Amino acid sequence: MAARYGSSYNTKPTKLDIQPLTIKIIIGVLLMLLIVGLIFRAAISY
């Protein structure tokens, strides 16, 4: 089973391994953008 899936679906395991990392990176970037946006809003308002 493992050999068959490995030979027929070469991209699936790599995609599954990469997905959590990309999701964490996207969440981190969004949080950074939100924090930077709040800082800029505070700086502009004050």
Distance bins in CASP14 RR format, pairs under 12 A and 6 or more apart:
PFRMAT RR
TARGET T0000
AUTHOR 0000-0000-0000
RMODE 2
METHOD distances of the structure
MODEL  1
1 7 0 0 0 0 0 1 0 0 0 0 0
1 8 0 0 0 0 0 1 0 0 0 0 0
1 9 0 0 0 0 0 1 0 0 0 0 0
2 8 0 0 0 0 0 1 0 0 0 0 0
2 9 0 0 0 0 0 1 0 0 0 0 0
2 13 0 0 0 0 0 1 0 0 0 0 0
3 9 0 0 0 0 0 1 0 0 0 0 0
4 10 0 0 0 0 0 1 0 0 0 0 0
5 11 0 0 0 0 0 1 0 0 0 0 0
5 12 1 0 0 1 0 0 0 0 0 0 0
5 13 0 0 0 0 1 0 0 0 0 0 0
5 16 0 0 0 0 0 1 0 0 0 0 0
6 12 0 0 0 0 1 0 0 0 0 0 0
6 13 1 0 0 1 0 0 0 0 0 0 0
6 14 0 0 0 0 0 1 0 0 0 0 0
7 13 0 0 0 0 0 1 0 0 0 0 0
9 15 0 0 0 0 1 0 0 0 0 0 0
9 16 0 0 0 0 0 1 0 0 0 0 0
11 17 0 0 0 0 0 1 0 0 0 0 0
11 18 0 0 0 0 0 1 0 0 0 0 0
11 19 0 0 0 0 0 1 0 0 0 0 0
12 18 0 0 0 0 0 1 0 0 0 0 0
12 19 0 0 0 0 0 1 0 0 0 0 0
13 19 0 0 0 0 0 1 0 0 0 0 0
14 21 0 0 0 0 0 1 0 0 0 0 0
14 22 0 0 0 0 0 1 0 0 0 0 0
15 21 0 0 0 0 0 1 0 0 0 0 0
15 22 0 0 0 0 1 0 0 0 0 0 0
16 22 0 0 0 0 0 1 0 0 0 0 0
16 23 0 0 0 0 0 1 0 0 0 0 0
18 24 0 0 0 0 0 1 0 0 0 0 0
18 25 0 0 0 0 0 1 0 0 0 0 0
19 25 0 0 0 0 0 1 0 0 0 0 0
19 26 0 0 0 0 0 1 0 0 0 0 0
20 26 0 0 0 0 0 1 0 0 0 0 0
20 27 0 0 0 0 0 1 0 0 0 0 0
21 27 0 0 0 0 0 1 0 0 0 0 0
21 28 0 0 0 0 0 1 0 0 0 0 0
22 28 0 0 0 0 0 1 0 0 0 0 0
22 29 0 0 0 0 0 1 0 0 0 0 0
23 29 0 0 0 0 0 1 0 0 0 0 0
23 30 0 0 0 0 0 1 0 0 0 0 0
24 30 0 0 0 0 0 1 0 0 0 0 0
24 31 0 0 0 0 0 1 0 0 0 0 0
25 31 0 0 0 0 0 1 0 0 0 0 0
25 32 0 0 0 0 0 1 0 0 0 0 0
26 32 0 0 0 0 0 1 0 0 0 0 0
26 33 0 0 0 0 0 1 0 0 0 0 0
27 33 0 0 0 0 0 1 0 0 0 0 0
27 34 0 0 0 0 0 1 0 0 0 0 0
28 34 0 0 0 0 1 0 0 0 0 0 0
28 35 0 0 0 0 1 0 0 0 0 0 0
28 36 0 0 0 0 0 1 0 0 0 0 0
29 35 0 0 0 0 0 1 0 0 0 0 0
29 36 0 0 0 0 0 1 0 0 0 0 0
30 36 0 0 0 0 0 1 0 0 0 0 0
30 37 0 0 0 0 0 1 0 0 0 0 0
31 37 0 0 0 0 0 1 0 0 0 0 0
31 38 0 0 0 0 0 1 0 0 0 0 0
32 38 0 0 0 0 0 1 0 0 0 0 0
32 39 0 0 0 0 0 1 0 0 0 0 0
33 39 0 0 0 0 0 1 0 0 0 0 0
33 40 0 0 0 0 0 1 0 0 0 0 0
34 40 0 0 0 0 0 1 0 0 0 0 0
34 41 0 0 0 0 0 1 0 0 0 0 0
35 41 0 0 0 0 0 1 0 0 0 0 0
35 42 0 0 0 0 0 1 0 0 0 0 0
36 42 0 0 0 0 0 1 0 0 0 0 0
36 43 0 0 0 0 0 1 0 0 0 0 0
37 43 0 0 0 0 1 0 0 0 0 0 0
37 44 0 0 0 0 1 0 0 0 0 0 0
37 45 0 0 0 0 0 1 0 0 0 0 0
38 44 0 0 0 0 0 1 0 0 0 0 0
38 45 0 0 0 0 0 1 0 0 0 0 0
39 45 0 0 0 0 0 1 0 0 0 0 0
39 46 0 0 0 0 0 1 0 0 0 0 0
40 46 0 0 0 0 0 1 0 0 0 0 0
END
